[in-house]
Amino acid sequence: MANSRKGPQVSDTTENRGGGSSILPLAINTVARAVRRTGRRLPGVRPSLEDSVSGRTVLITGASSGIGRAAAIKLGAAGATVLLVARSAEKLEEAEREIQAASGTAHAYPCDLTNEDDIDRLAEQVIAEHGGVDVLVNNAGRSIRRSIELSYDRAHDFRRTMELNYFAPVKLILRLLPGMRERKWGHVVNVSSMGVQTNVPRFSAYVASKAALDAFSRCIASEIVDDGVHVSTVYMPLVRTPMIEPTDLYRRFPALSPEEAADLIVKAIVERRKRVSTGFGRFSDGHICHGADDSGRDRQHRLQAV
């Protein structure tokens, strides 16, 4: 009878075509299955995305377009049950159909993530219908580009970015984390910004909200790791998505495609690293953000603010 479970399958028999031991392939697959089941990472063993998510439930916010949709498609193809969350029911259903057409499993859950009551409703529905979530990808976000001089009477910009970029993911974590800890397995992946590493001018509201989630995640990580729950932060560079379209300046900047950006999320899920970043982000984090000459750094950034 055919095995309906997605992901890598291990045969009861092996075929030796190279004259070597037939035990080795079976041993490798057995270890990979153990890694996927326990969530542990063994030296020298790099599991695939299928090993990491096949048979698991993954909730991803901002899944109706851009990075979130691209990541959801990759996760569905790898055998995850993907829970798609965003405001637009119509766009979510389009993504759901696309994943299902490729023999994946997906469910659309429209939700206003700026509304705490709606997040409670979402969490209760997901727990009731799926028993919880194994991997939570906090991808939804709002970006505002505005100089501080033009922000003196716009405190609401800072509240709006905090609502979606900080309070919404924190609320989801608080609702879904108890189940992860009880099951002794879970993973929270936060999509942050390279701006947190580089202190980009004119993005104080956006970067501050992302930095807040970063700090929250670092603080809780040591409290939950012994329960088998890991937290990863992806410091995303510029990505060609609808979120950056209002900024004409970005049309002249190099940017990742949503599919390339989704690969960084995949990397975080597979490797369960605390931090996933580009080379430039790591360089900036180590040399620009923590440099000794703060005044010189500020003058450097001022040139970028034009």
PyMOL commands that set and color helices and strands:
alter all, ss='L'
color gray80, all
select helices_A, chain A and resi 23-38+49-53+66-77+89-101+116-130+149-151+155-183+195-198+204-227+242-244+248-252+258-271+279-288+294-304
alter helices_A, ss='H'
color red, helices_A
select strands_A, chain A and resi 57-61+81-86+105-110+135-138+186-193+229-236+275-276
alter strands_A, ss='S'
color yellow, strands_A
deselect
rebuild
show_as cartoon
